[in-house]
Amino acid sequence: MQKTSNKLIYIGKQIEIDEKTFASDLRELRDAAKKNNEKIALEALHKMMPTFTTPEAFNSKVLMNV
């Protein structure tokens, strides 16, 4: 991740995506959303995008550094 002049904005590198795996992960995320299952949805997001951070986790880090 590359920093920008805005401390909340970063530039990331494009990652290689396996279409079949991505489609399967996306279905898992969709199904979790349909069932309103936040735990599984967050797990699916982390699997699809390892750098994903919840707003709560991000905000707690930012507030600790203020």
CNS distance restraints for C-alpha pairs under 8 A (distance, minus, plus):
assign (resid   1 and name CA) (resid  10 and name CA) 6.02 0.50 0.50
assign (resid   1 and name CA) (resid  11 and name CA) 5.57 0.50 0.50
assign (resid   1 and name CA) (resid  12 and name CA) 4.63 0.50 0.50
assign (resid   1 and name CA) (resid  13 and name CA) 6.97 0.50 0.50
assign (resid   2 and name CA) (resid  10 and name CA) 5.44 0.50 0.50
assign (resid   2 and name CA) (resid  11 and name CA) 4.96 0.50 0.50
assign (resid   2 and name CA) (resid  12 and name CA) 6.32 0.50 0.50
assign (resid   3 and name CA) (resid   7 and name CA) 6.99 0.50 0.50
assign (resid   3 and name CA) (resid   9 and name CA) 6.80 0.50 0.50
assign (resid   3 and name CA) (resid  10 and name CA) 4.80 0.50 0.50
assign (resid   3 and name CA) (resid  11 and name CA) 6.49 0.50 0.50
assign (resid   4 and name CA) (resid   9 and name CA) 6.03 0.50 0.50
assign (resid   4 and name CA) (resid  10 and name CA) 5.77 0.50 0.50
assign (resid   4 and name CA) (resid  11 and name CA) 7.28 0.50 0.50
assign (resid   5 and name CA) (resid   9 and name CA) 7.86 0.50 0.50
assign (resid  17 and name CA) (resid  21 and name CA) 7.84 0.50 0.50
assign (resid  17 and name CA) (resid  22 and name CA) 6.74 0.50 0.50
assign (resid  18 and name CA) (resid  22 and name CA) 5.99 0.50 0.50
assign (resid  19 and name CA) (resid  23 and name CA) 6.03 0.50 0.50
assign (resid  20 and name CA) (resid  24 and name CA) 6.21 0.50 0.50
assign (resid  21 and name CA) (resid  25 and name CA) 6.09 0.50 0.50
assign (resid  22 and name CA) (resid  26 and name CA) 5.97 0.50 0.50
assign (resid  22 and name CA) (resid  48 and name CA) 7.15 0.50 0.50
assign (resid  23 and name CA) (resid  27 and name CA) 6.22 0.50 0.50
assign (resid  24 and name CA) (resid  28 and name CA) 6.34 0.50 0.50
assign (resid  25 and name CA) (resid  29 and name CA) 6.26 0.50 0.50
assign (resid  25 and name CA) (resid  44 and name CA) 6.43 0.50 0.50
assign (resid  25 and name CA) (resid  47 and name CA) 7.69 0.50 0.50
assign (resid  25 and name CA) (resid  48 and name CA) 6.63 0.50 0.50
assign (resid  26 and name CA) (resid  30 and name CA) 6.09 0.50 0.50
assign (resid  26 and name CA) (resid  44 and name CA) 7.81 0.50 0.50
assign (resid  27 and name CA) (resid  31 and name CA) 6.02 0.50 0.50
assign (resid  28 and name CA) (resid  32 and name CA) 6.19 0.50 0.50
assign (resid  28 and name CA) (resid  41 and name CA) 7.67 0.50 0.50
assign (resid  28 and name CA) (resid  44 and name CA) 6.59 0.50 0.50
assign (resid  29 and name CA) (resid  33 and name CA) 6.19 0.50 0.50
assign (resid  29 and name CA) (resid  40 and name CA) 7.47 0.50 0.50
assign (resid  29 and name CA) (resid  41 and name CA) 5.23 0.50 0.50
assign (resid  29 and name CA) (resid  44 and name CA) 5.50 0.50 0.50
assign (resid  29 and name CA) (resid  45 and name CA) 7.02 0.50 0.50
assign (resid  30 and name CA) (resid  34 and name CA) 6.18 0.50 0.50
assign (resid  30 and name CA) (resid  41 and name CA) 7.94 0.50 0.50
assign (resid  31 and name CA) (resid  35 and name CA) 6.28 0.50 0.50
assign (resid  32 and name CA) (resid  36 and name CA) 5.93 0.50 0.50
assign (resid  32 and name CA) (resid  37 and name CA) 5.01 0.50 0.50
assign (resid  32 and name CA) (resid  38 and name CA) 7.02 0.50 0.50
assign (resid  32 and name CA) (resid  40 and name CA) 5.86 0.50 0.50
assign (resid  32 and name CA) (resid  41 and name CA) 5.16 0.50 0.50
assign (resid  33 and name CA) (resid  37 and name CA) 6.10 0.50 0.50
assign (resid  33 and name CA) (resid  38 and name CA) 7.28 0.50 0.50
assign (resid  33 and name CA) (resid  41 and name CA) 6.36 0.50 0.50
assign (resid  37 and name CA) (resid  41 and name CA) 6.16 0.50 0.50
assign (resid  38 and name CA) (resid  42 and name CA) 6.01 0.50 0.50
assign (resid  39 and name CA) (resid  43 and name CA) 6.28 0.50 0.50
assign (resid  40 and name CA) (resid  44 and name CA) 6.07 0.50 0.50
assign (resid  41 and name CA) (resid  45 and name CA) 6.17 0.50 0.50
assign (resid  42 and name CA) (resid  46 and name CA) 6.14 0.50 0.50
assign (resid  43 and name CA) (resid  47 and name CA) 6.16 0.50 0.50
assign (resid  44 and name CA) (resid  48 and name CA) 6.16 0.50 0.50
assign (resid  45 and name CA) (resid  49 and name CA) 5.81 0.50 0.50
assign (resid  45 and name CA) (resid  50 and name CA) 7.63 0.50 0.50
assign (resid  45 and name CA) (resid  52 and name CA) 6.81 0.50 0.50
assign (resid  46 and name CA) (resid  50 and name CA) 4.75 0.50 0.50
assign (resid  46 and name CA) (resid  51 and name CA) 7.08 0.50 0.50
assign (resid  46 and name CA) (resid  52 and name CA) 5.77 0.50 0.50
assign (resid  53 and name CA) (resid  57 and name CA) 6.28 0.50 0.50
assign (resid  53 and name CA) (resid  58 and name CA) 6.15 0.50 0.50
assign (resid  54 and name CA) (resid  58 and name CA) 6.18 0.50 0.50
assign (resid  55 and name CA) (resid  59 and name CA) 5.91 0.50 0.50
assign (resid  56 and name CA) (resid  60 and name CA) 6.12 0.50 0.50
assign (resid  57 and name CA) (resid  61 and name CA) 6.38 0.50 0.50
assign (resid  58 and name CA) (resid  62 and name CA) 6.27 0.50 0.50
assign (resid  59 and name CA) (resid  63 and name CA) 6.00 0.50 0.50
assign (resid  60 and name CA) (resid  64 and name CA) 6.15 0.50 0.50
assign (resid  61 and name CA) (resid  65 and name CA) 6.49 0.50 0.50
assign (resid  62 and name CA) (resid  66 and name CA) 6.51 0.50 0.50
